[in-house]
Amino acid sequence: MEQIKISSAVDKAEIYEELLPQLESLVCGEEDFIANVSNLSAALKQALPYVSWVGFYFMKEGELVVGPFQGKVACTRISLGRGVCGAAAAGNRTVIVPNVAEFPGHIYCDPDSKSEIVVPLSKDGEVFGVLDIDSAEYGSFDPVDGRNLERVARLVESLFNLSNKKF
């Protein structure tokens, strides 16, 4: 059985430094894309103490549809351009929101969510999904999260390419 182990590291950069090789090891040798992103969402939720929800949305017929996640029940479908997830997907860029109440058009899937980061996932320049992470605290996400979660996104993209997955 795989386990994610983070030492007593309290600095975000240290947490990610320990976490990223473990994420790569977790998915190494497994070809099933859904199994891999399921385990990645669980590992991120377990390893990042400030996270209340983590999961994936994938493009299907022009909108984002919820995929594997850890946390409270989620919004099932999100229109492109709507909310933080839709904005990240439409712009193909990472979006960090310190206070979701101040984000125009934020979708309140979880009323306890206070801050959010969304990282797009793409193949050949076309967005096929997003990695969405929420926190019940304001200002939880910063450029350290952005850089490292973009590395997680590259891992997910490589898994997607290997699986030749279609949604």
PyMOL commands that set and color helices and strands:
alter all, ss='L'
color gray80, all
select helices_A, chain A and resi 12-27+33-47+83-91+100-102+143-163
alter helices_A, ss='H'
color red, helices_A
select strands_A, chain A and resi 53-60+63-70+77-79+95-97+115-123+126-135
alter strands_A, ss='S'
color yellow, strands_A
deselect
rebuild
show_as cartoon
